[in-house]
Amino acid sequence: MPLSRRASWCCRWRCATSAGLELGRHWQVYLGVLVVSVILMLPLMFMAGRRERTRGVFLFAIGLLGTALAALYFVPLSLVSLVGLLVAFFVAFNLLEAMLPSLVSRVAPPDCRGTALGFYSSSQFFGTFVGGSLGGIIHGLYGLEAVFLACALAALAWLLLALPMEAPQKLSNYIYKAGHLTATDEALLATRLAACPGVAEVVVVVEEGLAYLKVDRASFDEATLPPVDDPAA
């Protein structure tokens, strides 16, 4: 993703050189591309919200990203073709930008959700630095077109790694306030909470007197949870 972001800036430069656009008019193309790409992305976002389609939309976005980048390398560019490829690129890019934090949140353990999202955010900044540096090196050694090819190959590798993935179950986070707990209570409480309908994951933190749950709202009922005054009974 960071290397692809670097390529998007290269696309703007190439737009000027290949289509003869003046520097002062770049924003017109860029703004139009972003608006159209967001409009086209919205239906895909709604589809991705359904668990049975999450995997398909995610793989489609990666494939579309790689295809757009490969086309920028192989296809002779005119203004029309360049704008079309930029739209495809930003549809995929913006869709992945929106989906990835959601997927991280859904697969993270219930007590580490904030940590996982923080790590994801930090990795984005680090990736921008590494991707930008590699993109600059490739540009300097092999030219602008090689940056698109390198990004396309990176997207292909990502697609191959993502193919075996399964769509994570769509669960909600729930915090159970257990009050004072001892080490003995931990396993008993975890067992009782896990047996409640709709509870998929349980992490009990004795020091905090809390249990972090991931629940399926369609079948979860708070009334089935153990009484707070005696959670391990």
Secondary structure by P-SEA (a helix, b strand, c coil): caaaaaaaaaaaaaaaaaacccccaaaaaaaaaaaaaaaaaaaaaaaacccccaaaaaaaaaaaaaaaaaaaacccccaaaaaaaaaaaaaaaaaaaacaaaaaaaacccccaaaaaaaaaaaaaaaaaaaaaaaaaaaacccaaaaaaaaaaaaaaaaaaacccccccbbbbbbbbcccccccaaaaaaaaaaacccccbbbbbccccbbbbbbcccccccccccccccccc
